[in-house]
Amino acid sequence: MKISKINVVILTNSSGDEPLFDRVVDQNHCDLHYLSMTPNALKTIKKLHPDLIIFSCGGIYHDALTLCRKIKQAESLRYVYVLVVTDPQVDPDMFATVEVDEHVVLFDSDEPLIAGLDKAMSIVSHHKPFLDDISQLTSQLSESSERCGKLKKQLKTFQQTIDQCVDMVLWVSVEGKIIYGNQAACDKLQYTQKELLTLSIIDIDPILPQEDWAEFLDVMKSSHSNTLASTFITKSGQEFPVEIASNFHQSDGSGFYVLFAHDIAYRQKVEKALSETNMQLVESSHVAGMAEVATDVLNNVGNVLNSVTNSITSIDKAVRFSRLNNLEKVVEIVQQHADNLASFLTESEQGQQLPNYFSEVSKQFKVEQDSIIEETTSLAQQVNHIKNIIKTQQSIAKVSGMESPVRLEELIDDAIEICNIESPLLDIQIQRTLEALPQVRMERQKVLQIIVNLINNAKYAVLNNKDKLKEIHLDISDISEQNLRISVKDNGEGIKEQNMAKIFQHGFTTKKEGHGFGLYSSALIANDMGGSLTAHSDGKGQGAIFTLEIPYKLLENDRCNI
């Protein structure tokens, strides 16, 4: 086994000792480090990681005795061999109290020192590989202890984060017992932490039968993540709806479930209001024969209402958690010192802080005011958008089944508004090629229903584009006297060759949530008006183009100008 050089630290208060040790120590096998016996010497010794420490203290032994005692007490130096060299006048029993490994007394020759060094070197050389291993293990243990401390700190931070989470967080054992609940869970469910840990999941969710919970937990084990809508019940018996996102964690053969439960009572209230609005619009669309158009109107109103809800929530949060709420306490303090307000503001430490406080509150008020103004402006825009969508739908319903004057540019704009394809969230590029045509007479409601269907199909087709732009091209042209062509082209997922023959069949759809009568009804309406609806695609991934050809009538004044 190859042994590295012995690291020797020589502690002396006399520069004359260096020639002596340079002469008697084999420097081919040793690295020598000379240090003075000062109070800071111990710190330097630890950094040098010595294998052998030699005290050359002559007649001055008190500093050596103190430093030697500290070395023997140091954890990292406890196994280091210590050799003490003194003059004859030093009492040899003085160093016995610190249990040095070897004590050499110098007389008129170097013989005792050489003998002592030979003995020390022999012992250190024999034990050095083991001591090096011990030193390495000690260093690793220190690093592990440091990492453990960091992990404990991170765990504490994580625990604080979970405890402060606004959603309920529950840890549930594989048997369904609650083994942890954060503060939000305790507050929502009205239990103390101690009470909560005595319950099982079915105690707070009695709506879902125990066997269903067992099945749900088994599914989580296999999929590691799942979502469930259910109902929690508080200690006082009050029920509220929740949406539960869950994960299964496993370690060392055991595992537990982490449930994140979100109170969705407010969301359901908004959804209920939206549902009631939807029902009213659907009824109106059925009366007008516009079920397909109404569905898109509802979807777009729903999207806008989501933005409205977000704005309301932001305004509510800004007001509820405003720093201005603390002004009441400040006013109370001022009122308490109304009789001596001047001296309170100038002499009291608390009063002297009020001007700065009012300055900070003023700045915060401006920030909160700007935020609320921004949200209310957005809210007004969203409400106006809803009004425009509903106004468009109502204007369609009024002309159901009747021919009316139509400006084709406005018809296209209405269809785009209903489909909401110009929303920045969709990132769809719309191109229009509209030939200049006079105002015509046609069944506006039926033509609009077809165009809305075609634009929606194109929208859903391009939304699946991942590596290319989303593009829809609308084209209107006059193909012959009193015959009009409207085409909707997209660069979306295209149509498979085997699906081209059945694209207009009743019930056929490639969309997950499709019903299969949009294109079917559009083709029937086109035929009923004396026109046609056709489709073309070069295959999967090549986009598609749908072409509507329908007759139209000129208005009387336009007819006279021909």
Buried (B, 14 or more C-beta within 10 A) or exposed (E): EEEEEBBBBBBBBEEEBBEBBEEBBEEEEBBBBBBEBEEEBBEEBBEBBBBBBBBBBBEBBEBBBBBBEBBBEEEBBEEBBBBBBBEEEBEEEBBEEBEBBBBBBBEEEEEEBBEBBEBBBEBBBEBBEEBBEEBEEBEEEEEEEEEEEEEEEEEEEEEEEBBEBEBBBBBBBBEBBBEBBBBBBBEBBBBEEEEBBEBBBBBBBBEBEEEBBBEBBEBBEEEEEBEBEBEBBBBEEEEBBBBBBBBBEEEEEEEBBBBBBEBBEEEBEBBEEBEEBBEEBBEBBEEBBBBBBBBBBBBBBBBBBEBBBBBBEBBEEBEEEBEEEEBEEEEEEBEEBEEEEEEBBEEBEEBEEBEEEEEEBEEEBEEBEEBBEEBBEBBEBBBEBBEEBBEBBEBBBEBBEEBEEBEBBEBBBBBBBBBBBEEEEBEBBBEEEEEEBBBBBBBBBBBBBBBBBBBBBBBBBBBEBEEEEBBBBBBBEBEEEEEBBBBBBBBBBBBEEEBBEEBBBEEBBBEEEBEBBBBBBBBBBBEEBEBEBBBBBEEEBEBBBBBBBBBBEBBEEBEEEE
